[in-house]
Amino acid sequence: MSRKLLLAFLALLALPGAPALADVTDTPVITKDMKARPVLWHIKTGRAQMTLFGSIHVLPATLHWVTPDILHALGRTNIFVFEAPTDRTSRTTLDTLMAARGALPEGQSLRAMLPPEIQADYDTVLAAAHLQPALMDRKQPWLASMELNIAASMNRSFYPDAGVDYVMMSWANERGLKVRYLESVEEQFNMLAPPDGDMKMGEFQASLKRFQQDRTFRLTPLVAAWSKGDVKTIGEIMDSDFAPYPDARKRLLTDRNRNWAEQIDAMLKEGGRYFVTVGAAHLAGNDGVPALLRAKGYTVEGP
């Protein structure tokens, strides 16, 4: 479970306003044995060639998305680049961070901290997510919110092990190819976990209400657009979802995109054959990585 928890935790960085809650009761747009056609971006210089691929970190296992174009790009790659590592050391690091910043002080109860009129919402949400109250009651509100989001995804049959990152990492590792990372687990953890390990109870209560009222599973429209190679719609979804959270957009998307573009610029100057897999949201829009690389003077083939 530790590996799955790490993958699912990192997947939340693709969700606007994270941590937040999602429902699982809508009609799916991803049907059994559906074939996806996600798009690729390509960069060639005198010393390097690179493919950029937008990842959905959790996907239905029945969605077939490895296209001939992807296989061709993989076959000519000798260096793979991902957002963050998921090896045993990283899982241990995450476990340590969770233990240090994810538990309530001794004697406190998450349910008891809620007003009586909200406790019923809390009980309903936990039951819908198939989570045991005893395991949730000692968690900080931010961690409880995160785990509810993870449970919502998995209960809807969206799994980290079926996500693009896991499949690509497995491909690279099985072939003993070089792997690099754009961020550390600690950096990604700090983006999601409040610095003081806390989350305002008012935010958590509002999340519980939204969980009950919002009937749309937040990943389905994003996956539908990604499956069609519709980068424009992915950008519009991100713009809409992040509109109420400009600080979160800056922290989770804009700042990271700029940092990654600098690292990718250095890789291209170094030379090599790269396949870069990052969240699909990071490749869309005027502040996406392809746009930033074009602004640096690179010719980026793609949408």
Rosetta blueprint (number, residue, H / E / L):
1 M L
2 S H
3 R H
4 K H
5 L H
6 L H
7 L H
8 A H
9 F H
10 L H
11 A H
12 L H
13 L H
14 A H
15 L L
16 P L
17 G L
18 A L
19 P L
20 A L
21 L L
22 A L
23 D L
24 V L
25 T L
26 D L
27 T L
28 P L
29 V L
30 I L
31 T L
32 K L
33 D L
34 M L
35 K E
36 A L
37 R L
38 P L
39 V L
40 L E
41 W E
42 H E
43 I E
44 K E
45 T L
46 G L
47 R L
48 A E
49 Q E
50 M E
51 T E
52 L E
53 F E
54 G E
55 S E
56 I L
57 H L
58 V L
59 L E
60 P L
61 A L
62 T L
63 L L
64 H E
65 W L
66 V L
67 T L
68 P H
69 D H
70 I H
71 L H
72 H H
73 A H
74 L H
75 G H
76 R L
77 T L
78 N L
79 I E
80 F E
81 V E
82 F E
83 E L
84 A L
85 P L
86 T L
87 D L
88 R H
89 T H
90 S H
91 R H
92 T H
93 T H
94 L H
95 D H
96 T H
97 L H
98 M H
99 A H
100 A H
101 R H
102 G L
103 A E
104 L L
105 P L
106 E L
107 G L
108 Q L
109 S L
110 L H
111 R H
112 A H
113 M H
114 L L
115 P L
116 P H
117 E H
118 I H
119 Q H
120 A H
121 D H
122 Y H
123 D H
124 T H
125 V H
126 L H
127 A H
128 A H
129 A H
130 H L
131 L L
132 Q L
133 P H
134 A H
135 L H
136 M H
137 D L
138 R L
139 K E
140 Q L
141 P H
142 W H
143 L H
144 A H
145 S H
146 M H
147 E H
148 L H
149 N H
150 I H
151 A H
152 A H
153 S H
154 M H
155 N H
156 R L
157 S L
158 F L
159 Y E
160 P H
161 D H
162 A H
163 G L
164 V H
165 D H
166 Y H
167 V H
168 M H
169 M H
170 S H
171 W H
172 A H
173 N H
174 E H
175 R L
176 G L
177 L L
178 K E
179 V E
180 R E
181 Y E
182 L L
183 E L
184 S L
185 V H
186 E H
187 E H
188 Q H
189 F H
190 N H
191 M H
192 L H
193 A L
194 P L
195 P L
196 D L
197 G L
198 D L
199 M L
200 K L
201 M H
202 G H
203 E H
204 F H
205 Q H
206 A H
207 S H
208 L H
209 K H
210 R H
211 F H
212 Q H
213 Q H
214 D L
215 R L
216 T L
217 F L
218 R L
219 L H
220 T H
221 P H
222 L H
223 V H
224 A H
225 A H
226 W H
227 S H
228 K L
229 G L
230 D L
231 V H
232 K H
233 T H
234 I H
235 G H
236 E H
237 I H
238 M H
239 D H
240 S H
241 D H
242 F H
243 A L
244 P L
245 Y L
246 P H
247 D H
248 A H
249 R H
250 K H
251 R H
252 L H
253 L H
254 T H
255 D H
256 R H
257 N H
258 R H
259 N H
260 W H
261 A H
262 E H
263 Q H
264 I H
265 D H
266 A H
267 M H
268 L H
269 K H
270 E H
271 G L
272 G E
273 R E
274 Y E
275 F E
276 V E
277 T E
278 V E
279 G E
280 A H
281 A H
282 H H
283 L H
284 A L
285 G L
286 N L
287 D L
288 G L
289 V H
290 P H
291 A H
292 L H
293 L H
294 R H
295 A H
296 K L
297 G L
298 Y L
299 T L
300 V E
301 E E
302 G L
303 P L
